Amino acid sequence: MHSTPRIVRTLHRKARSLSGCRRGIASLEFAMILPLIAVMLFGMIDIGRLLTDYHLVSKSVRDATRYLARVDAAAMTLTCASIDNGSAPVTEAKNLALTGKIDGVPAADALLKYWTDPASITVTPSCKDNSTATYAGFYAGVDNIPIVTVSATVSFPLLSAWVLDRGTTLTFTLQHQEIHIGQ
């Protein structure tokens, strides 16, 4: 007959006595659920940041478009087919979108610290056909009404990108159009 070593019997008895013990169960359950709670919390923070930044960019693009809609067309050589993207009004509109000021410096005064590149903003012209006299008043007798469109593409850094240093981003594009009313 084979006898069980004393240490094994002792461990077996201890294990049996602990099997009915419920102390520490709450701590174990909390430790198991904590990662899920953390992911949900940081996810909600990220969604809040995303919505806030999206709103800020939307307002900035709208302000830049409204600014360009009121600038003299000759100052930016605006036609239905082209616009001088190097002109002072277009540069000022991009600064307005990025910094909230027409004379702001995007790298120093940026509204969002991760959105500082003026190249992420595009200004494009188009025309609305008014040959059938859809618009009266200021546009009466004007066949083509110039329209200014400003678009911005922004790469939003997710919170996990900062914590885990993975560089994960979510890119969104916003645009706004205005009929040009400048002289």
N, C-alpha and C positions, 0 to 999 in steps of 0.2 A: 504494500500500500504506500502511496505517495503522500507525504504531508506537505501542507501549504506553509511557506515561510511565515514567520511571525509578523514581519513588516507588512506583508500583503494582507494578512488577516486584520491588522490594525487599520490599514488604509480602507479596507472594505467596510469595517465598522464605522469609521468616520464618515465615509461617503453615504452610508445608510442613514446616519443621524442627521446629516446635512440635507438629505433629499426632502425632508419635510419642512425645512426652514424656509421662510418667506422673506427674511430680512434682505434688503438690497435689491429686491425685484423692481421697485420703482426707479431706483438709480439705473438699473440695467435698461429698463424700458425708455427712460429719458435719453440715455446714451445712444440707443438705437434710433430714436426719432429725431434727435438733435440735427443731424445733417440735412434731413428733409425740411425742417423748420428754417434752418439757415439758408438753404437754397431758395425757399419761398420768400423769405424776408429780403434777401439781396435782389431777387427777381423783381419784387415790388418796388424797391428803391430804384432799380434800373429803369423800370417802366415809367416811374414818376419823372426821373431825369430826362428820359427820352421825350416824353410829352412836353415838358417845360422847354427843352432845347428846340424841339420841333416848332413850338409856338413862337419862340424868339426868332428863329430863322424865317418863319413865315412872315412875321411882322417886318423884319429887316428887308426881305425881298420886296414886299409890298411898298415899303417906304422908298426904296431905291427906284422902283418902277414909277412911282408917283413923281419922284424928283425928276426923272428923265422925261416924263410926259409933259413937264412944264418948262423945260429948257428949250431955248431957241434951236430949231432944227438945223440951222446953218452952223451953229457952234459944234455940232457933232456930225455934220454932213449926213443927216438922216434923209434917206429916201426909202421907197418901198422895198428896195432890194438890198440896201446896205446901210451900214452905220460905221463910223470911224471909232473902233474900239480903243484906239490910243488917244482919243480926244479927252480934254480935261473934264467935261461933264460925265463921261462914262467912267473915268477913273474916280471921280468924286462919288458917283453912285455906288461903285463897288466898295469904296471906303465907308460909305453910309451903311451899306448892308453889313459889312464886317465889324464896324466899330460903333455905329450909331452917330458918327460925325463925318461930314464931308471932307474934313481935313485930318481925319484920324490916321494913325499909323497902324496897319493891321497887326503887325507882330507885337506891338506894345499895348494897343488899346482894344484888342479884340473882345467882342462880346462873349465869345466862347473860346476858351484857350486852345482848343483843338481845331478851330476853323479860322485860319488866318491867310489862306492862299487866295489872292484875287483871281487866279486862273480858274477857281472852282465856280466862278460866277460868269455867266455868259449873257450878253445883251444881243438880241436879234430883232430886226424890224420886219414888219409885214404891212399889208394894206387891206383895208376894208373897202369893197366896191360900193360906191355911193352914186353910181351913174343913174340909178332909178330914183334918186332923191329920197333915200330912206331917212337921212338926217337933215333936219332943217336948221335954221339959225346960223351958227358959226360955220357949219359945213355945207350950207346951201351953195350949190354950184360947184362943189369940189367933187371930182369923180373918184379919187382914191384918197382915203383917209389913212394916214400913217398910224401904225400901232406899234408900241414898244413892248417887248417881252423880256423880262429878266428871269433867268433860271439859276438856281444854286444847287450844287451837289455837295452834300455834307456826309462825312464818314463819322458816325457816332461811336465812340469807344465804349464798349460794354464794360460794366463793372468787373466782370470776370477777367477782362483783359488787363485791368490794373492789378487785380489781386494775383492772378496766375501768370501775368506777363506773357500772354499769348498773342496779343495784338488783334484780338477778335473785334471786328467792327460791324456795324449795321449802317448801310448807306441809304440815304433817302434824298430825293430830288424834289425841290419846290419851284414853282414858277408863278409869275403874276403878269398880267397884261393890262395895259392902259392905252386908251386912244391919246395920241399926241395932241395937246392943246396949246403947246408953246407957239410962239410966232416964228 
